[in-house]
Every structure is written in structure tokens, then in C-alpha cells.
Amino acid sequence: MMLKEGDKYETAYSISQEEVIKFAEVSGDNNPLHLDSAFAATTIFKKPIIHGFLGGSIFSKVLGTEFPGKGTVYLKQNMEFLRPMYTGEQYKASFEIKSIMGKEGKGLIETTVKDSRGKVVIKGEALVLNKEVFSEEG
């Protein structure tokens, strides 16, 4: 299936405290802001928050497996962390193709995560390569 500018994709997800703990172990980021309820209670967030890169990892999952999908090579991602994310809450990740560089097989995709109230918590753009879905006509 060929994709074109303006094509969109959305998916819902949540992150558990167990996943936060696993991410801390793998990444080495054991900041108590993510892991210690007593410490987090003394901060502006009042409870532990999800690591920003863990919250944004949905972009990697979707781009590599769902949209554009299999065979996609992740070339670049920028992210702005606008609001905290918390375990057990529902989030919606949205993707929109902003431009296609068909001769190169590349696509620029707007990436966004919103909370259950519709507030943007992460926004950014990804540059990906997938010659099977980005045509020269793009």
C-alpha cells in the first residue's frame, strides 16, 4: 500500500509502573522522580512520572510495525515533552504524513501523544525511510 501526504494513523496505549521499572533497569535512568512515590510527592508532579523517552517509545513501535510498518528505517526523531505522563492513564498517539521525498523513499511524519483530556503531552516529527510505501509520485 502506498502512502501519501495527509495520511493519518492513531493508536491508544498506557504504560504500567512495572514497565517504568523495566525501562529504568534497561536505560540506567533510575531518577527517583520515576520510581519513588515519597520523593515524587515533594515535586511539582506530586507522584511518579513516566520517563519521557518511554512515553515517546510508542513512536518507534508504531513506525516500525504498524504505520508505515514493516521494513521502515527510523532516521530521525525530535520530541518536545510538554506535560508529564503518569502510569495507568490512557494516551493516544497520532501520526500524520507531512511530506514525502519519493525519489529517496523517505517520509516526514508528525508524531503526537495526547492524554485522555486531549492535551498534547509529546509532540515531534520523525523522518523515516520505506521505499515500499513512499512512491516517487509522493
DRENGUZA-316946 format. One record per residue: residue number from 1; residue in one letter; y, z, x of N, C-alpha, C in turn. Coordinates in Angstrom, 1 decimal, decimal comma. Atoms other than C-alpha are relative to their C-alpha. Layout:
BEGIN
     i   aa     n.yy     n.zz     n.xx    ca.yy    ca.zz    ca.xx     c.yy     c.zz     c.xx
   NUM    A        Y        Z        X        Y        Z        X        Y        Z        X
...
***
This chain:
BEGIN
     i   aa     n.yy     n.zz     n.xx    ca.yy    ca.zz    ca.xx     c.yy     c.zz     c.xx
     1    M     -1,2      0,0      0,8      0,0      0,0      0,0      1,2      0,0      0,9
     2    M     -1,3      0,1     -0,8      3,4     -1,0      1,4      1,0      0,9     -0,7
     3    L     -1,1     -0,9      0,5      6,3      1,5      1,1      1,3     -0,7      0,1
     4    K     -1,3      0,5     -0,1      9,9      0,7      0,5      1,1      1,1      0,0
     5    E     -1,1     -1,0      0,0     13,3      2,4      0,8      0,1      0,5     -1,4
     6    G     -0,1     -0,6      1,3     13,7      4,8     -2,1     -1,2      0,6     -0,5
     7    D      1,3     -0,6      0,5     10,0      5,6     -2,5      0,1      1,5      0,3
     8    K      0,0     -1,5      0,0      9,5      9,4     -3,1     -1,4      0,6     -0,1
     9    Y      1,2     -0,8      0,2      6,8     12,0     -2,9      0,4      1,4      0,0
    10    E     -0,3     -1,5      0,1      6,7     15,7     -3,8     -1,4      0,7     -0,1
    11    T      1,2     -0,9      0,1      4,1     18,5     -3,4      0,5      1,4      0,0
    12    A     -0,3     -1,5      0,1      4,1     22,2     -4,3     -0,9      0,7      1,0
    13    Y      0,8     -0,8     -0,9      2,9     24,8     -1,9      0,6      1,5      0,1
    14    S     -0,4     -1,4     -0,3      3,1     28,5     -1,0     -0,7      0,4      1,3
    15    I      0,5     -0,5     -1,3      2,4     30,5      2,2     -0,3      1,5     -0,2
    16    S      0,4     -1,4      0,1      0,5     33,8      2,4      0,4      0,8      1,2
    17    Q     -0,2     -0,8     -1,2      1,1     36,7      4,7     -1,1     -0,2      1,0
    18    E      1,1      0,3     -0,9     -2,3     36,0      6,2      0,3     -1,2      0,9
    19    E     -0,4      1,3     -0,8     -1,0     32,5      7,2      1,1      0,3      0,9
    20    V     -1,1     -0,4     -0,9      2,1     34,1      8,7     -0,5      0,7      1,2
    21    I      0,6     -0,7     -1,1      0,0     36,4     10,8     -0,8     -1,0      0,9
    22    K      0,7      1,0     -0,8     -2,2     33,5     11,9      1,0     -0,9      0,8
    23    F     -1,0      0,8     -0,7      0,9     31,4     12,8      0,6      0,8      1,2
    24    A     -0,5     -0,9     -1,1      2,3     34,4     14,8     -1,0      0,0      1,2
    25    E      1,0      0,0     -1,0     -1,0     34,5     16,7     -0,1     -1,3      0,8
    26    V      0,1      1,3     -0,7     -1,1     30,8     17,5      1,3     -0,3      0,7
    27    S     -1,3      0,3     -0,7      2,6     30,4     18,3      0,5      1,0      1,0
    28    G     -0,5     -1,1     -0,8      3,1     33,7     20,0      1,3      0,6     -0,4
    29    D     -1,3     -0,6      0,6      6,2     34,4     17,8     -0,4      1,2     -0,8
    30    N      0,3     -1,2      0,7      5,5     38,0     16,9      1,2      0,8     -0,4
    31    N     -1,3     -0,7      0,4      9,1     38,8     15,9     -0,4      0,9     -1,2
    32    P      0,3     -0,9      1,1      8,8     41,9     13,6      0,7     -0,4     -1,3
    33    L     -0,6      0,5      1,2     11,1     40,1     11,2     -1,0     -0,7     -0,9
    34    H      1,0      0,7      0,8      8,0     38,2     10,1     -1,2      0,8     -0,3
    35    L      1,3     -0,7      0,0      5,3     40,8     10,5      0,1      1,5     -0,4
    36    D     -0,1     -1,5      0,2      6,7     44,4     10,0      1,0      0,2     -1,2
    37    S     -0,8     -0,3      1,2      7,9     45,4      6,5      1,0      1,0      0,2
    38    A     -1,0     -1,1     -0,2      9,6     48,5      7,7      1,2     -0,5      0,8
    39    F     -1,1      0,6     -0,8     11,6     46,6     10,3      0,8     -1,0     -0,8
    40    A     -0,7      1,0      0,8     12,4     43,7      7,9      0,9      0,7     -1,0
    41    A     -0,8     -0,7      1,0     13,7     46,3      5,4      1,4      0,3      0,5
    42    T     -1,3     -0,4     -0,6     16,5     47,1      7,8      0,9     -1,2      0,3
    43    T     -0,8      1,2     -0,3     17,7     43,5      8,0      0,6     -0,6     -1,3
    44    I     -0,6      0,6      1,1     19,7     41,3      5,7     -1,0     -0,6     -1,0
    45    F      1,0      0,6      0,8     16,5     39,9      4,3     -0,8      1,0     -0,9
    46    K      0,6     -1,2      0,8     15,1     43,3      3,1     -1,5      0,0      0,0
    47    K      1,4      0,0      0,0     11,5     42,1      3,5     -0,4     -1,1      1,0
    48    P      0,4      1,0     -1,0      9,5     39,9      6,0      0,2     -1,4     -0,5
    49    I     -0,2      1,4      0,3     10,4     36,2      6,1     -1,1     -0,8      0,7
    50    I      0,9      1,0     -0,6      8,2     33,2      6,9      0,7     -0,6      1,2
    51    H     -0,5      0,8     -1,1      8,7     31,6     10,3      0,5     -1,3     -0,5
    52    G     -0,6      1,2      0,4     11,0     28,6      9,9     -0,9     -1,2      0,2
    53    F      0,8      1,2     -0,3      8,6     26,2     11,6     -1,3      0,0     -0,8
    54    L      1,1     -0,1      0,9      5,7     27,5      9,5      0,4     -0,6     -1,4
    55    G     -0,5      0,5      1,3      7,7     26,8      6,3      0,2     -1,5      0,1
    56    G     -0,2      1,5     -0,1      8,5     23,3      7,6     -1,2     -0,7      0,5
    57    S      1,2      0,7     -0,4      5,0     22,6      8,7     -0,6     -0,9     -1,1
    58    I      0,4      0,9      1,1      4,4     21,1      5,3      0,3     -1,5      0,3
    59    F     -0,4      1,4     -0,3      6,2     18,0      6,6     -1,0     -0,7      0,8
    60    S      1,0      0,6     -0,9      3,6     17,4      9,3     -1,3     -0,3     -0,9
    61    K      1,2      0,2      0,8      0,7     17,9      6,8      0,2     -1,2     -0,9
    62    V     -0,2      1,1      1,0      2,2     15,5      4,2      0,1     -1,3      0,7
    63    L     -0,2      1,3     -0,7      3,4     12,8      6,6     -1,3     -0,5      0,7
    64    G      1,2      0,5     -0,6      0,1     12,7      8,4     -1,2     -0,2     -0,9
    65    T      1,2      0,1      0,9     -2,3     12,9      5,4      0,3     -0,5     -1,4
    66    E     -0,3      0,3      1,3     -0,5     12,1      2,2      1,0     -1,1     -0,2
    67    F     -1,1      1,0      0,2      2,8     10,1      2,5      0,8     -0,1      1,3
    68    P      0,8      1,3      0,2      2,8      7,7      4,3     -1,5      0,2      0,1
    69    G      1,4     -0,3      0,0     -0,6      9,2      5,2     -0,7     -0,4      1,3
    70    K      0,9      0,2     -1,2     -3,5      8,4      7,5      0,6     -1,0      1,0
    71    G     -0,4      0,9     -1,1     -2,6      6,9     10,8      1,5      0,1      0,3
    72    T     -1,4     -0,2     -0,3      1,1      8,0     10,7      0,2      0,8      1,3
    73    V     -0,3     -0,6     -1,3      2,5      8,9     14,1      1,4      0,7     -0,2
    74    Y     -1,2     -0,8      0,2      5,2     11,6     13,9      0,9     -0,2      1,3
    75    L     -0,9      0,3     -1,2      8,1     10,5     16,3      1,1      1,1      0,2
    76    K     -1,2     -0,8     -0,1     10,9     12,9     15,5      0,2      0,8     -1,3
    77    Q     -0,3     -0,8      1,2     11,9     15,7     13,0      1,2      0,8      0,4
    78    N     -1,0     -1,0     -0,1     15,1     17,6     12,6     -0,1      0,8     -1,3
    79    M      0,1     -0,9      1,2     15,3     20,6     10,3      1,2      1,0      0,1
    80    E     -1,0     -1,0      0,2     18,0     22,9      9,1     -0,6      1,1     -0,9
    81    F      0,5     -1,1      0,8     16,9     26,3      7,9      1,1      0,7     -0,7
    82    L     -1,1     -0,4      0,8     19,3     27,1      5,1     -0,1      1,4     -0,7
    83    R      0,3     -1,3      0,7     17,7     30,1      3,3     -1,4      0,5      0,5
    84    P      1,3     -0,6     -0,4     14,8     32,5      4,0     -1,1     -0,4     -0,9
    85    M      1,2      0,2      0,8     11,3     31,8      2,8     -0,8      1,2      0,0
    86    Y      0,8     -1,2      0,2      9,0     34,5      1,5     -1,4     -0,3     -0,4
    87    T      1,4      0,2      0,4      5,3     34,8      1,2     -0,2      0,2     -1,5
    88    G      0,3     -0,1      1,4      3,8     34,4     -2,3      0,9     -0,7     -0,9
    89    E     -0,9      0,7      0,9      6,6     32,3     -3,6     -0,4     -1,5      0,0
    90    Q      0,3      1,4      0,1      6,3     28,7     -4,7      1,1     -0,8      0,5
    91    Y     -1,0      0,9     -0,6      8,1     25,9     -2,9     -0,4     -1,4     -0,3
    92    K      0,3      1,4      0,2      8,4     22,2     -3,4      0,6     -0,8      1,1
    93    A     -0,4      0,8     -1,1      8,5     19,8     -0,5      0,2     -1,4     -0,6
    94    S     -0,4      1,3      0,5     10,2     16,4     -1,2      0,2     -0,9      1,2
    95    F     -0,1      1,0     -1,0     10,2     13,2      0,8      0,5     -1,2     -0,6
    96    E     -0,6      1,2      0,4     12,3     10,1      0,4      0,2     -1,0      1,1
    97    I     -0,2      0,9     -1,1     12,2      7,0      2,5      1,5     -0,5     -0,1
    98    K     -1,4      0,3     -0,1     15,8      6,4      3,6      0,2     -1,4      0,6
    99    S     -0,1      1,4     -0,6     15,3      3,3      5,8     -1,3     -0,3      0,7
   100    I      1,2      0,5     -0,6     12,6      1,1      7,2      0,4     -1,0      1,1
   101    M     -0,2      0,9     -1,2     12,6     -0,6     10,6     -1,3     -0,8      0,0
   102    G      1,2      0,7      0,2      9,9     -3,1      9,6     -0,6     -0,6      1,2
   103    K      0,5      0,6     -1,2      9,6     -5,0     12,9     -0,7      1,0      0,9
   104    E      0,5     -1,1     -0,8      8,9     -1,7     14,6     -1,1      0,8     -0,7
   105    G      0,9     -0,8      0,8      6,8     -0,3     11,8      0,4      1,5     -0,2
   106    K     -0,5     -1,4      0,1      9,0      2,8     11,5      0,7      0,2     -1,3
   107    G     -0,7     -0,4      1,2     10,4      4,7      8,6      0,7      1,3      0,2
   108    L     -0,8     -1,2     -0,1     13,2      7,3      8,4     -0,2      0,7     -1,4
   109    I      0,3     -0,7      1,3     12,2      9,9      5,7      0,8      1,3     -0,1
   110    E     -0,7     -1,2      0,2     14,4     12,6      4,3     -1,0      1,0     -0,5
   111    T      0,9     -1,1      0,3     12,5     15,9      4,1      0,7      1,2     -0,5
   112    T     -0,7     -1,1      0,6     13,5     18,8      1,9     -1,1      1,0     -0,6
   113    V      0,7     -1,0      0,7     12,0     22,1      0,8      0,9      0,8     -0,9
   114    K     -0,8     -0,7      0,9     13,3     23,8     -2,3     -0,8      1,2     -0,5
   115    D      0,7     -1,2      0,5     12,5     27,3     -3,7     -0,2     -0,2     -1,5
   116    S      0,3      0,1      1,4     11,4     27,9     -7,3      1,3      0,0     -0,9
   117    R     -1,3      0,0      0,7     15,1     28,2     -8,3      0,7     -1,4      0,2
   118    G     -0,6      1,3     -0,3     15,8     24,7     -7,0      1,0      0,0      1,2
   119    K     -0,9     -0,1     -1,1     17,8     25,9     -4,0     -0,7     -0,5      1,3
   120    V      0,5      0,6     -1,3     17,3     24,0     -0,7     -0,1      1,1      1,0
   121    V      0,3     -1,0     -1,1     15,7     26,2      2,0     -0,1     -0,7      1,3
   122    I      0,1      0,8     -1,3     15,0     23,5      4,6      0,3     -1,4     -0,4
   123    K     -0,2      1,5      0,2     16,4     20,0      4,9      0,0     -0,6      1,4
   124    G      0,1      0,7     -1,2     16,0     17,4      7,5     -0,4     -1,5     -0,1
   125    E      0,5      1,4      0,0     14,8     13,9      8,5     -1,1     -0,1      1,0
   126    A      1,1      0,3     -0,9     11,6     12,6     10,0      0,0     -1,5      0,3
   127    L      0,2      1,4     -0,4     11,1      9,4     11,9     -1,5     -0,2      0,3
   128    V      1,5      0,2     -0,2      7,5      8,1     11,7     -0,3     -1,4      0,3
   129    L      0,5      1,4     -0,3      5,5      5,1     12,8     -1,3     -0,2     -0,8
   130    N      1,2      0,3      0,7      3,0      3,5     10,5      0,1     -1,5     -0,4
   131    K     -0,1      1,4      0,2      2,7     -0,3     10,7     -0,7     -0,5     -1,2
   132    E      0,7      0,4      1,2      0,3     -0,4      7,8      0,8      0,1     -1,3
   133    V     -0,7     -0,2      1,2      2,8      0,8      5,3      1,5     -0,4      0,0
   134    F     -1,4      0,4     -0,1      6,2     -0,3      6,6      0,0     -1,5      0,5
   135    S      0,1      1,5     -0,2      6,5     -4,1      6,4      1,3     -0,5      0,7
   136    E     -1,2      0,6     -0,6      8,9     -6,4      8,2      1,0     -0,4     -1,1
   137    E     -0,9      0,3      1,0     10,4     -7,2      4,8      0,8      1,3     -0,4
   138    G     -0,7     -1,3      0,3     11,4     -3,4      4,5      1,4      0,0      0,4
***
